[in-house]
Amino acid sequence: MGLTATLSNALGGMKVNQSALDIVSRNVANAGTPGYHRQSLTIVDSAGINSSLVNAQGVERAFNQSLQSYYTRQVSDTAGADIQAQFLDRLQTFMGKPGSAGSLDTVFGDFQNALSAAATSPDDYAVRATVMTKAQSLVETLNRLSSNVADMTRDVSSQIGARVNDVNALLKKLDHINDTLQDVTVDPTARAAVLDQRDRIVSSIAEIMDVRVDYRVNGTVALTTRSGIGILDHEAGELSFDPNNGRLDLSTPSGHLIDLAQPGTLQSGRLGGLLALRESLLGETQAQLDSIAAALAQAFSTQHTAGTPTSASGREGFTVPIDFVGFKPGNDIMLEYTQNGRPVTARIVRVDDPTKLPMDSFDADGTRVIGLSFTGGMTDLVAGLQQALGPNFAVADAGGGLLSIMDDGAPGLTSVTGLSTRTTATSAQGQHALPLFLDTGGVPFSNSLDGRGQATGFAARIKLNGAIVADNRLLVQGVPGTTLGDSSRVDYLVGQLSGMSFGASGGRAGTGLRLGGTVGQMIAQTINFQGSRISAGLDARDSQMLTLEALTTQMQSEYGVNIDEEMARLMELQNAYAANARIVSVVQELLNELMRIAA
């Protein structure tokens, strides 16, 4: 091999060494930088006519597609669990621990105890005043909890809007990076930096919403949700959120408009977690509070009217008076019967909203709920009820405002065992029932199902009856002139509060828990359900974070910069550079000697 070839090889080696030194320097400078992938120089041997030499082929960037995809998925899952845990932790603070001062079960227990004391000493003003004080505390607790949930819901909506803006900006940046990566003239070193930026942006998007990444040969990426909806392919989609109707629309690159707020569409990420909070977790909590407030109001204001046994032509049943003026939407007729030996309870509720009819379902405690309009009077009521109950019943107008329901007369098939009405007391006197808890504007609460339903948002609106606050004797005096020592009204109210059972029909209490039972039982169910859900949410966040930490450690091992290894590599390169420099120096000396001899 001649001197020229030797010199060429040495200079080529020095050039490769310099490139490798630049990369080592860059690795060391970025040690610990989030999202930086360790780089190395790709070196290939080239064979010449009389020698071999090395060339730098390009910059290689540490990357494991399988690991990166797993990490991206875990980022989404952790972010979704984390945002839910943050709000569940706030909810836990608002609800309080069971039995703690100010918690809903404690406040209700105090009210129940005060009412029981009034049944023992109805003529004691201080005892009656305590009942009203505890009732006000219960109302304020329901109002406060409802307000807390509403504030959290608004906060969730605000965060959804902010995250939508963030992801739109990130998608535009990633689209621009895709354009850059398609440019084959980009310097390899700059290309590696762009790929680092690409992966950082993908991780940022994954934190906001769940994505599946398609890595292409040229370094560009396409993004879809896990449910298969495209959000970036050649160009970026754009998200928009309407807090009024809850729609989270994606305008896809293909021109379609898709509501990502639909169940199962976004499965994780902060947006997925926030949507679950808004549409499910917080909505269910509000519905449970509304159900409790509704049951509380009805326990006090419901007046029961028992039916009278009747029979005709071998049929047996009951008649019950129906006051179409006093029978409010939401009031009901309670029918008890056995069918083939199986006991059944049916609740025939007044529903005047035609969009809610027909209605025939079962509530949380198994009661059959039949909705009928009462606007057509007794004739329409009889016809509608006969159609709903079927031929095994005989429904008739018994005259004088009486509704008659009898069995089919056949032994062992259908037997009517009870019939009664439940109406709402609108006056503080005239009956044992007492409208102690009212709706906005002093409107009696009848649990009307018309429109959105009177129970919707009732926990925020429930208030005490001002007339009873002003004169607590009304707690005792159901009939004008009743002595204050007569405990019959208070006894009735105590019995109602501890014995009247309710069930959330039509899923009003949410899909997570449909409340049923007495007011106290509904409160206990809510507290236990919320406690379990909060605990599960916090545990899920901790578990996801541990998994993400393990993945991050693995990625750091595979992608990160090891200073000791880089220093060892630096020493190797310095020695190689010095050796090549020595060869150049020797060749220079030989050439000088040859020139001197030739001269």
PyMOL commands that set and color helices and strands:
alter all, ss='L'
color gray80, all
select helices_A, chain A and resi 3-29+65-95+104-120+125-181+188-208+269-301+354-356+377-389+440-442+458-461+466-470+472-475+488-499+519-559+563-598
alter helices_A, ss='H'
color red, helices_A
select strands_A, chain A and resi 39-47+52-61+212-215+221-224+230-232+238-242+247-251+257-259+302-306+308-312+315-321+332-339+342-350+359-362+368-372+393-399+402-407+414-424+437-438+463-464+502-503+516-517
alter strands_A, ss='S'
color yellow, strands_A
deselect
rebuild
show_as cartoon
